[in-house]
Amino acid sequence: MNKFAIIETGGKQYKVKSGDKLKVEKLELKDDKKFSFDKVLFVSDGENVKVGKPYLANSSVESEIVSAGRHDKKITFRYHSKTRYRKLKGSRQEYTEVLIGKIN
């Protein structure tokens, strides 16, 4: 049985299955290890398919928070030729790593 769901968090959509580890945009939580994604767009268990308009009512994906951290540095370089214009910026995006549990 290949049950999966498509969830939305941090302005992005992710296809998840039970047991997946996933790095999502930083979640603002207070010392809570359990988290439930309520914005479920799609659920399929191989035979039955449910599609939300835009979200499914009474559906959620339970998850457990594994860790939090920051990605590697991304470099942004802007350059204009013949004008001696060069800008170099770097940023590190924060993330929360979650372990997907039960799909309801």
N, C-alpha and C positions, 0 to 999 in steps of 0.2 A: 504494500500500500504506500504510494508516493504522495503523501499529503503535503501540500505547500501553500504558502500564502504570499501575497504582495502587500507590503505595508509601506506607510509613508511616515518619515520622520526627518526633521531638519531640512525640509524642502526637497528631499530626494526619495525615490522609491526603491525598495529592496525586495528581491525574491528570497524568501526564507523557508527552511525546512527545520524540523525538530532536530536539535543537536548541532546546528550551525553556530559558528563563532563569527561575529560581525562587528566591524568598527563603524560606528555612526557618529554624527555630530555630537558634541558634548551635551549630556543631559544634566539638567540642574536638579540634583537629588540630595536629600539630607540623610546620610548614613543608612540608606535603604538598599538592601541587596536584591530585592525583587522589584521588577518593573513590568508593566503591562502596556503594550502598544494598542491603542484603541482605534487608530486610523487604519483600518484594514480595507483594502480596495478589492481584493480577489481571494477566494479560497477554492482549492481543488483537491479532491482526494482520489483522483484517478477516474472515478465514474461520475460523481456529482460536482457541478461547478456552480459557484455563487459569485455574482458580480455586483458590486455596489454602485450606487448612483449618488454621490461619488464614493461614499463609505458604506460598509455593511453594518446594519444595526445588530446589536447583541453579539458582536464578534470581537475577539481580542486575541493577541498573541502574548503569552506569558514569557518572560525572560529573566535571567539572572545576570547581574552586573559582575564582570570578571575583573576589569581593571579600567583605569583612566590614564591618559597620557597625552603626548604631543607627537604629531607626525614629523618626519624629516623636514628640513628647511627647504622651502620652494623659493627659487630665485626669480625675481622679475627685473629684467634689464631693458631700459628704454634708450634708444640711440637715434640721433638725428645726424645724418651725414653733413659734412662741410660746415657745421656750426659749433663744433666742440661740445655738443650736448650729450651727456651720458648720465643716466640715473641707475643706481643699483639698489634694489630693495630685497629684503628677505623676510619671510614670515613662516610661522609654524602653527598649523591648525590643531586645536585640541580635539580629542576624540574620547568616546567611551566604548569600551569593548564589552559586548553582551553575548551571552550564551542563550540561544533560542530554546525554549522549553515546549510547552503544550500550545497547540493551535486550537482555539475554541471557535 
